[in-house]
Amino acid sequence: MAKGYWIGRVDVTDPEVYKEYVKLNAAPIAAHGGRFLVRGGEFVPSIGSARERNVVIEFPSYQAALDCWHSEGYQAALKVRLPVSVSEQLIIEGYDGPQPGDTTAG
């Protein structure tokens, strides 16, 4: 079963309120098996526009990623974040197929 991911790009307009969002999102993300692969950090915009924060969260399945997004806990956190941020976010299914250089593919 393929993993699921949240990919977000965010500009924050009120860092203090955003900190409250971070506190509120921890429980629903953990409850759905989510773990941060990218959370802020240094980056180089290589093509197109950039936002100040980039986030990638991995979930054990695509369904878990969807369930977390729709959970009551995450929706409550999101209500705190939306007024103090501009963002793009997507939920995407991971890929389990052959990789470049994979010699085991038949």
N, CA, C and O atoms as a GROMACS GRO file, in nm:
protein
  424
    1MET      N    1   0.084  -0.118   0.000
    1MET     CA    2   0.000   0.000   0.000
    1MET      C    3   0.089   0.125   0.000
    1MET      O    4   0.182   0.136   0.080
    2ALA      N    5   0.060   0.216  -0.090
    2ALA     CA    6   0.140   0.339  -0.100
    2ALA      C    7   0.114   0.430   0.019
    2ALA      O    8   0.002   0.438   0.070
    3LYS      N    9   0.218   0.499   0.060
    3LYS     CA   10   0.204   0.598   0.166
    3LYS      C   11   0.130   0.720   0.112
    3LYS      O   12   0.112   0.735  -0.009
    4GLY      N   13   0.088   0.807   0.203
    4GLY     CA   14   0.025   0.932   0.166
    4GLY      C   15   0.108   1.047   0.217
    4GLY      O   16   0.180   1.033   0.316
    5TYR      N   17   0.099   1.160   0.152
    5TYR     CA   18   0.179   1.277   0.188
    5TYR      C   19   0.096   1.404   0.184
    5TYR      O   20   0.007   1.420   0.100
    6TRP      N   21   0.126   1.493   0.275
    6TRP     CA   22   0.080   1.632   0.265
    6TRP      C   23   0.201   1.712   0.220
    6TRP      O   24   0.310   1.698   0.275
    7ILE      N   25   0.182   1.795   0.121
    7ILE     CA   26   0.287   1.886   0.077
    7ILE      C   27   0.230   2.027   0.087
    7ILE      O   28   0.127   2.058   0.026
    8GLY      N   29   0.295   2.111   0.163
    8GLY     CA   30   0.248   2.247   0.183
    8GLY      C   31   0.356   2.350   0.163
    8GLY      O   32   0.473   2.327   0.193
    9ARG      N   33   0.314   2.463   0.110
    9ARG     CA   34   0.401   2.581   0.094
    9ARG      C   35   0.326   2.695   0.159
    9ARG      O   36   0.211   2.722   0.123
   10VAL      N   37   0.389   2.764   0.254
   10VAL     CA   38   0.316   2.859   0.338
   10VAL      C   39   0.395   2.988   0.358
   10VAL      O   40   0.516   2.985   0.382
   11ASP      N   41   0.326   3.101   0.348
   11ASP     CA   42   0.374   3.230   0.396
   11ASP      C   43   0.292   3.263   0.520
   11ASP      O   44   0.169   3.258   0.516
   12VAL      N   45   0.358   3.297   0.628
   12VAL     CA   46   0.292   3.325   0.755
   12VAL      C   47   0.288   3.476   0.778
   12VAL      O   48   0.390   3.543   0.768
   13THR      N   49   0.169   3.528   0.809
   13THR     CA   50   0.156   3.672   0.832
   13THR      C   51   0.156   3.708   0.981
   13THR      O   52   0.177   3.823   1.017
   14ASP      N   53   0.131   3.609   1.069
   14ASP     CA   54   0.134   3.632   1.214
   14ASP      C   55   0.198   3.511   1.282
   14ASP      O   56   0.129   3.414   1.314
   15PRO      N   57   0.330   3.516   1.304
   15PRO     CA   58   0.402   3.402   1.360
   15PRO      C   59   0.351   3.356   1.497
   15PRO      O   60   0.356   3.237   1.528
   16GLU      N   61   0.302   3.447   1.578
   16GLU     CA   62   0.254   3.408   1.712
   16GLU      C   63   0.128   3.323   1.702
   16GLU      O   64   0.116   3.222   1.773
   17VAL      N   65   0.036   3.360   1.618
   17VAL     CA   66  -0.086   3.280   1.599
   17VAL      C   67  -0.050   3.148   1.531
   17VAL      O   68  -0.109   3.045   1.562
   18TYR      N   69   0.043   3.152   1.440
   18TYR     CA   70   0.085   3.030   1.370
   18TYR      C   71   0.142   2.927   1.469
   18TYR      O   72   0.124   2.807   1.450
   19LYS      N   73   0.208   2.973   1.572
   19LYS     CA   74   0.261   2.882   1.675
   19LYS      C   75   0.146   2.805   1.741
   19LYS      O   76   0.163   2.688   1.777
   20GLU      N   77   0.031   2.868   1.757
   20GLU     CA   78  -0.085   2.800   1.814
   20GLU      C   79  -0.134   2.690   1.720
   20GLU      O   80  -0.172   2.582   1.764
   21TYR      N   81  -0.134   2.719   1.590
   21TYR     CA   82  -0.169   2.618   1.490
   21TYR      C   83  -0.076   2.497   1.501
   21TYR      O   84  -0.122   2.383   1.497
   22VAL      N   85   0.053   2.522   1.514
   22VAL     CA   86   0.151   2.413   1.526
   22VAL      C   87   0.119   2.326   1.648
   22VAL      O   88   0.127   2.203   1.640
   23LYS      N   89   0.084   2.388   1.759
   23LYS     CA   90   0.048   2.311   1.879
   23LYS      C   91  -0.078   2.228   1.854
   23LYS      O   92  -0.084   2.112   1.893
   24LEU      N   93  -0.178   2.288   1.789
   24LEU     CA   94  -0.305   2.220   1.767
   24LEU      C   95  -0.297   2.108   1.664
   24LEU      O   96  -0.374   2.012   1.672
   25ASN      N   97  -0.205   2.117   1.569
   25ASN     CA   98  -0.201   2.014   1.465
   25ASN      C   99  -0.125   1.889   1.508
   25ASN      O  100  -0.136   1.785   1.444
   26ALA      N  101  -0.049   1.898   1.616
   26ALA     CA  102   0.035   1.785   1.658
   26ALA      C  103  -0.046   1.659   1.689
   26ALA      O  104  -0.010   1.551   1.643
   27ALA      N  105  -0.152   1.671   1.766
   27ALA     CA  106  -0.228   1.553   1.807
   27ALA      C  107  -0.296   1.483   1.688
   27ALA      O  108  -0.283   1.361   1.676
   28PRO      N  109  -0.367   1.555   1.601
   28PRO     CA  110  -0.429   1.482   1.489
   28PRO      C  111  -0.328   1.422   1.392
   28PRO      O  112  -0.351   1.314   1.339
   29ILE      N  113  -0.217   1.489   1.370
   29ILE     CA  114  -0.116   1.433   1.280
   29ILE      C  115  -0.058   1.305   1.342
   29ILE      O  116  -0.045   1.204   1.273
   30ALA      N  117  -0.024   1.309   1.470
   30ALA     CA  118   0.029   1.190   1.537
   30ALA      C  119  -0.074   1.078   1.541
   30ALA      O  120  -0.038   0.961   1.521
   31ALA      N  121  -0.199   1.110   1.566
   31ALA     CA  122  -0.305   1.009   1.574
   31ALA      C  123  -0.325   0.934   1.443
   31ALA      O  124  -0.373   0.821   1.442
   32HIS      N  125  -0.289   0.997   1.332
   32HIS     CA  126  -0.303   0.934   1.201
   32HIS      C  127  -0.170   0.880   1.147
   32HIS      O  128  -0.159   0.847   1.030
   33GLY      N  129  -0.070   0.873   1.234
   33GLY     CA  130   0.059   0.815   1.196
   33GLY      C  131   0.148   0.905   1.114
   33GLY      O  132   0.242   0.858   1.050
   34GLY      N  133   0.119   1.036   1.115
   34GLY     CA  134   0.198   1.130   1.036
   34GLY      C  135   0.332   1.160   1.098
   34GLY      O  136   0.348   1.160   1.220
   35ARG      N  137   0.430   1.186   1.011
   35ARG     CA  138   0.562   1.229   1.058
   35ARG      C  139   0.619   1.329   0.957
   35ARG      O  140   0.604   1.314   0.836
   36PHE      N  141   0.684   1.430   1.011
   36PHE     CA  142   0.740   1.535   0.927
   36PHE      C  143   0.867   1.487   0.859
   36PHE      O  144   0.959   1.437   0.925
   37LEU      N  145   0.872   1.501   0.728
   37LEU     CA  146   0.994   1.477   0.651
   37LEU      C  147   1.064   1.608   0.623
   37LEU      O  148   1.187   1.615   0.619
   38VAL      N  149   0.984   1.712   0.602
   38VAL     CA  150   1.036   1.848   0.580
   38VAL      C  151   0.950   1.940   0.666
   38VAL      O  152   0.827   1.932   0.663
   39ARG      N  153   1.015   2.028   0.741
   39ARG     CA  154   0.941   2.123   0.824
   39ARG      C  155   1.022   2.252   0.830
   39ARG      O  156   1.105   2.273   0.919
   40GLY      N  157   0.994   2.339   0.732
   40GLY     CA  158   1.076   2.460   0.722
   40GLY      C  159   1.209   2.422   0.658
   40GLY      O  160   1.212   2.346   0.561
   41GLY      N  161   1.314   2.473   0.712
   41GLY     CA  162   1.447   2.437   0.662
   41GLY      C  163   1.493   2.523   0.546
   41GLY      O  164   1.414   2.592   0.480
   42GLU      N  165   1.620   2.515   0.523
   42GLU     CA  166   1.683   2.590   0.415
   42GLU      C  167   1.642   2.531   0.281
   42GLU      O  168   1.628   2.409   0.268
   43PHE      N  169   1.623   2.617   0.181
   43PHE     CA  170   1.586   2.568   0.048
   43PHE      C  171   1.633   2.666  -0.058
   43PHE      O  172   1.664   2.782  -0.029
   44VAL      N  173   1.637   2.617  -0.181
   44VAL     CA  174   1.670   2.698  -0.297
   44VAL      C  175   1.552   2.688  -0.394
   44VAL      O  176   1.520   2.578  -0.439
   45PRO      N  177   1.487   2.800  -0.425
   45PRO     CA  178   1.380   2.793  -0.525
   45PRO      C  179   1.442   2.772  -0.663
   45PRO      O  180   1.514   2.859  -0.712
   46SER      N  181   1.413   2.658  -0.724
   46SER     CA  182   1.479   2.626  -0.851
   46SER      C  183   1.395   2.663  -0.973
   46SER      O  184   1.450   2.701  -1.076
   47ILE      N  185   1.264   2.653  -0.963
   47ILE     CA  186   1.174   2.694  -1.072
   47ILE      C  187   1.048   2.751  -1.009
   47ILE      O  188   0.995   2.694  -0.914
   48GLY      N  189   1.000   2.862  -1.061
   48GLY     CA  190   0.874   2.920  -1.013
   48GLY      C  191   0.891   3.000  -0.885
   48GLY      O  192   1.002   3.029  -0.841
   49SER      N  193   0.777   3.034  -0.827
   49SER     CA  194   0.776   3.116  -0.707
   49SER      C  195   0.797   3.029  -0.583
   49SER      O  196   0.782   2.907  -0.588
   50ALA      N  197   0.832   3.092  -0.473
   50ALA     CA  198   0.856   3.021  -0.348
   50ALA      C  199   0.775   3.086  -0.236
   50ALA      O  200   0.736   3.202  -0.246
   51ARG      N  201   0.752   3.010  -0.133
   51ARG     CA  202   0.693   3.060  -0.009
   51ARG      C  203   0.798   3.043   0.100
   51ARG      O  204   0.896   2.970   0.081
   52GLU      N  205   0.777   3.110   0.214
   52GLU     CA  206   0.880   3.109   0.318
   52GLU      C  207   0.894   2.976   0.392
   52GLU      O  208   1.001   2.946   0.444
   53ARG      N  209   0.788   2.896   0.396
   53ARG     CA  210   0.792   2.766   0.466
   53ARG      C  211   0.746   2.656   0.371
   53ARG      O  212   0.651   2.673   0.295
   54ASN      N  213   0.813   2.543   0.378
   54ASN     CA  214   0.776   2.424   0.302
   54ASN      C  215   0.764   2.308   0.400
   54ASN      O  216   0.845   2.293   0.491
   55VAL      N  217   0.661   2.226   0.380
   55VAL     CA  218   0.635   2.117   0.472
   55VAL      C  219   0.596   1.993   0.391
   55VAL      O  220   0.517   2.000   0.297
   56VAL      N  221   0.654   1.879   0.431
   56VAL     CA  222   0.613   1.750   0.376
   56VAL      C  223   0.589   1.658   0.496
   56VAL      O  224   0.677   1.638   0.579
   57ILE      N  225   0.468   1.603   0.503
   57ILE     CA  226   0.433   1.511   0.611
   57ILE      C  227   0.398   1.377   0.547
   57ILE      O  228   0.317   1.371   0.454
   58GLU      N  229   0.459   1.271   0.598
   58GLU     CA  230   0.435   1.136   0.548
   58GLU      C  231   0.335   1.064   0.639
   58GLU      O  232   0.345   1.073   0.762
   59PHE      N  233   0.240   0.994   0.577
   59PHE     CA  234   0.142   0.913   0.650
   59PHE      C  235   0.156   0.768   0.604
   59PHE      O  236   0.206   0.743   0.494
   60PRO      N  237   0.114   0.673   0.687
   60PRO     CA  238   0.130   0.532   0.649
   60PRO      C  239   0.051   0.492   0.525
   60PRO      O  240   0.082   0.391   0.463
   61SER      N  241  -0.051   0.570   0.489
   61SER     CA  242  -0.129   0.543   0.368
   61SER      C  243  -0.192   0.672   0.319
   61SER      O  244  -0.202   0.770   0.392
   62TYR      N  245  -0.234   0.669   0.195
   62TYR     CA  246  -0.307   0.782   0.137
   62TYR      C  247  -0.436   0.806   0.216
   62TYR      O  248  -0.473   0.920   0.241
   63GLN      N  249  -0.504   0.697   0.254
   63GLN     CA  250  -0.628   0.710   0.329
   63GLN      C  251  -0.603   0.776   0.464
   63GLN      O  252  -0.684   0.859   0.507
   64ALA      N  253  -0.493   0.742   0.531
   64ALA     CA  254  -0.461   0.805   0.660
   64ALA      C  255  -0.438   0.955   0.642
   64ALA      O  256  -0.476   1.035   0.727
   65ALA      N  257  -0.374   0.993   0.530
   65ALA     CA  258  -0.351   1.135   0.502
   65ALA      C  259  -0.484   1.207   0.483
   65ALA      O  260  -0.503   1.317   0.534
   66LEU      N  261  -0.575   1.145   0.409
   66LEU     CA  262  -0.708   1.204   0.388
   66LEU      C  263  -0.785   1.211   0.519
   66LEU      O  264  -0.848   1.313   0.549
   67ASP      N  265  -0.782   1.103   0.597
   67ASP     CA  266  -0.855   1.099   0.723
   67ASP      C  267  -0.806   1.205   0.820
   67ASP      O  268  -0.885   1.267   0.890
   68CYS      N  269  -0.675   1.226   0.824
   68CYS     CA  270  -0.620   1.330   0.912
   68CYS      C  271  -0.671   1.467   0.869
   68CYS      O  272  -0.715   1.546   0.952
   69TRP      N  273  -0.664   1.494   0.739
   69TRP     CA  274  -0.710   1.624   0.688
   69TRP      C  275  -0.854   1.651   0.728
   69TRP      O  276  -0.888   1.763   0.767
   70HIS      N  277  -0.939   1.551   0.718
   70HIS     CA  278  -1.081   1.568   0.745
   70HIS      C  279  -1.117   1.553   0.892
   70HIS      O  280  -1.232   1.571   0.930
   71SER      N  281  -1.018   1.520   0.976
   71SER     CA  282  -1.046   1.498   1.118
   71SER      C  283  -1.090   1.629   1.186
   71SER      O  284  -1.051   1.738   1.146
   72GLU      N  285  -1.169   1.613   1.288
   72GLU     CA  286  -1.216   1.728   1.366
   72GLU      C  287  -1.099   1.807   1.424
   72GLU      O  288  -1.099   1.930   1.424
   73GLY      N  289  -0.999   1.735   1.475
   73GLY     CA  290  -0.883   1.801   1.536
   73GLY      C  291  -0.805   1.885   1.436
   73GLY      O  292  -0.767   1.998   1.466
   74TYR      N  293  -0.780   1.829   1.316
   74TYR     CA  294  -0.703   1.907   1.219
   74TYR      C  295  -0.784   2.023   1.164
   74TYR      O  296  -0.729   2.131   1.142
   75GLN      N  297  -0.912   2.004   1.142
   75GLN     CA  298  -0.995   2.113   1.092
   75GLN      C  299  -1.000   2.229   1.193
   75GLN      O  300  -1.005   2.345   1.154
   76ALA      N  301  -0.997   2.197   1.323
   76ALA     CA  302  -0.992   2.302   1.426
   76ALA      C  303  -0.859   2.377   1.418
   76ALA      O  304  -0.856   2.500   1.430
   77ALA      N  305  -0.750   2.304   1.397
   77ALA     CA  306  -0.618   2.368   1.383
   77ALA      C  307  -0.615   2.456   1.258
   77ALA      O  308  -0.564   2.568   1.261
   78LEU      N  309  -0.671   2.405   1.150
   78LEU     CA  310  -0.671   2.479   1.023
   78LEU      C  311  -0.745   2.612   1.035
   78LEU      O  312  -0.705   2.711   0.974
   79LYS      N  313  -0.851   2.615   1.112
   79LYS     CA  314  -0.925   2.740   1.133
   79LYS      C  315  -0.838   2.847   1.198
   79LYS      O  316  -0.859   2.966   1.176
   80VAL      N  317  -0.741   2.805   1.277
   80VAL     CA  318  -0.647   2.899   1.339
   80VAL      C  319  -0.546   2.948   1.235
   80VAL      O  320  -0.509   3.065   1.234
   81ARG      N  321  -0.501   2.857   1.150
   81ARG     CA  322  -0.396   2.891   1.053
   81ARG      C  323  -0.444   2.977   0.938
   81ARG      O  324  -0.374   3.070   0.898
   82LEU      N  325  -0.560   2.948   0.883
   82LEU     CA  326  -0.601   3.013   0.759
   82LEU      C  327  -0.601   3.166   0.764
   82LEU      O  328  -0.557   3.229   0.667
   83PRO      N  329  -0.647   3.230   0.873
   83PRO     CA  330  -0.647   3.376   0.873
   83PRO      C  331  -0.507   3.440   0.879
   83PRO      O  332  -0.491   3.559   0.852
   84VAL      N  333  -0.404   3.360   0.914
   84VAL     CA  334  -0.271   3.417   0.931
   84VAL      C  335  -0.169   3.357   0.835
   84VAL      O  336  -0.049   3.359   0.861
   85SER      N  337  -0.218   3.304   0.723
   85SER     CA  338  -0.125   3.245   0.626
   85SER      C  339  -0.184   3.247   0.486
   85SER      O  340  -0.306   3.257   0.466
   86VAL      N  341  -0.093   3.237   0.390
   86VAL     CA  342  -0.129   3.219   0.250
   86VAL      C  343  -0.055   3.092   0.210
   86VAL      O  344   0.065   3.080   0.233
   87SER      N  345  -0.127   2.997   0.149
   87SER     CA  346  -0.060   2.869   0.124
   87SER      C  347  -0.120   2.793   0.008
   87SER      O  348  -0.229   2.822  -0.040
   88GLU      N  349  -0.044   2.694  -0.034
   88GLU     CA  350  -0.091   2.588  -0.122
   88GLU      C  351  -0.062   2.460  -0.047
   88GLU      O  352   0.044   2.445   0.014
   89GLN      N  353  -0.156   2.367  -0.051
   89GLN     CA  354  -0.136   2.240   0.016
   89GLN      C  355  -0.206   2.133  -0.065
   89GLN      O  356  -0.314   2.154  -0.119
   90LEU      N  357  -0.141   2.017  -0.074
   90LEU     CA  358  -0.204   1.907  -0.143
   90LEU      C  359  -0.182   1.778  -0.067
   90LEU      O  360  -0.087   1.765   0.011
   91ILE      N  361  -0.271   1.685  -0.090
   91ILE     CA  362  -0.260   1.551  -0.034
   91ILE      C  363  -0.238   1.460  -0.154
   91ILE      O  364  -0.315   1.463  -0.250
   92ILE      N  365  -0.132   1.379  -0.148
   92ILE     CA  366  -0.095   1.300  -0.265
   92ILE      C  367  -0.058   1.158  -0.224
   92ILE      O  368  -0.002   1.134  -0.117
   93GLU      N  369  -0.090   1.065  -0.311
   93GLU     CA  370  -0.055   0.926  -0.290
   93GLU      C  371   0.090   0.903  -0.330
   93GLU      O  372   0.134   0.953  -0.434
   94GLY      N  373   0.163   0.829  -0.249
   94GLY     CA  374   0.302   0.797  -0.280
   94GLY      C  375   0.313   0.699  -0.396
   94GLY      O  376   0.212   0.648  -0.445
   95TYR      N  377   0.435   0.675  -0.438
   95TYR     CA  378   0.464   0.589  -0.552
   95TYR      C  379   0.545   0.470  -0.505
   95TYR      O  380   0.646   0.486  -0.437
   96ASP      N  381   0.500   0.348  -0.540
   96ASP     CA  382   0.570   0.226  -0.501
   96ASP      C  383   0.629   0.150  -0.621
   96ASP      O  384   0.671   0.036  -0.606
   97GLY      N  385   0.632   0.211  -0.737
   97GLY     CA  386   0.677   0.142  -0.857
   97GLY      C  387   0.829   0.141  -0.875
   97GLY      O  388   0.903   0.183  -0.786
   98PRO      N  389   0.873   0.095  -0.991
   98PRO     CA  390   1.016   0.088  -1.021
   98PRO      C  391   1.082   0.226  -1.016
   98PRO      O  392   1.019   0.328  -1.043
   99GLN      N  393   1.208   0.226  -0.981
   99GLN     CA  394   1.286   0.350  -0.970
   99GLN      C  395   1.396   0.349  -1.075
   99GLN      O  396   1.436   0.243  -1.123
  100PRO      N  397   1.447   0.467  -1.111
  100PRO     CA  398   1.558   0.473  -1.206
  100PRO      C  399   1.676   0.387  -1.156
  100PRO      O  400   1.714   0.393  -1.039
  101GLY      N  401   1.730   0.310  -1.244
  101GLY     CA  402   1.844   0.225  -1.209
  101GLY      C  403   1.805   0.097  -1.138
  101GLY      O  404   1.892   0.020  -1.098
  102ASP      N  405   1.676   0.073  -1.120
  102ASP     CA  406   1.628  -0.046  -1.050
  102ASP      C  407   1.650  -0.167  -1.139
  102ASP      O  408   1.585  -0.180  -1.243
  103THR      N  409   1.740  -0.255  -1.101
  103THR     CA  410   1.770  -0.373  -1.182
  103THR      C  411   1.683  -0.492  -1.146
  103THR      O  412   1.694  -0.598  -1.207
  104THR      N  413   1.596  -0.476  -1.044
  104THR     CA  414   1.511  -0.588  -1.003
  104THR      C  415   1.381  -0.591  -1.082
  104THR      O  416   1.309  -0.691  -1.077
  105ALA      N  417   1.350  -0.484  -1.156
  105ALA     CA  418   1.227  -0.481  -1.235
  105ALA      C  419   1.241  -0.578  -1.351
  105ALA      O  420   1.345  -0.580  -1.418
  106GLY      N  421   1.140  -0.658  -1.375
  106GLY     CA  422   1.152  -0.761  -1.476
  106GLY      C  423   1.085  -0.729  -1.601
  106GLY      O  424   1.088  -0.809  -1.695
   0.00000   0.00000   0.00000
